[in-house]
């Protein structure tokens, strides 16, 4: 692994490499995924793989960014602005809770923390492709609620951040400190309902 900041090269087989890496990382995780397996799944040589991604961590983060972007777009595309604000917030909360409690979500978070000192730009790029996108969509949902007279909010970015933190109550610390590794729907529903109720109590008209 070379010193310095590795960079991604884009070319004809970029998407092919990314698809193969996604399959392997999803099934084996970061530590368990070998370069040989990734190259085999992508249908390329190791030399070709390294020409695109000289660092396995960089490849994992590219997979993470693409997957987070895909999940964020799919999740929020299912939410209709025509619904009442409580329904919108409930659906958004379910998507958030489901993602950060998923095995993939946990792996991405831990890798970002572990590699933040050496590759701080990777964490920023991941944030922009996932959490920042979700934050912006939440602001748009809240603006719709304000326009319909269902919400009263002066600081939209703060309110969006507060809602995201409410969705992490109890479960997220237990994941971070390895007290639990998974949660059932009843445990998730408790957090979702509490987040929506608390948010509406503060900002509902």
Secondary structure as UniProt FT lines:
FT   TURN            12..13
FT   HELIX           14..32
FT   HELIX           35..42
FT   HELIX           46..52
FT   HELIX           56..77
FT   TURN            81..82
FT   HELIX           85..100
FT   HELIX           103..114
FT   TURN            115..118
FT   HELIX           120..129
FT   HELIX           131..147
FT   TURN            148..149
FT   HELIX           156..166
FT   TURN            167..170
FT   HELIX           171..176
FT   TURN            177..178
FT   HELIX           185..203
//
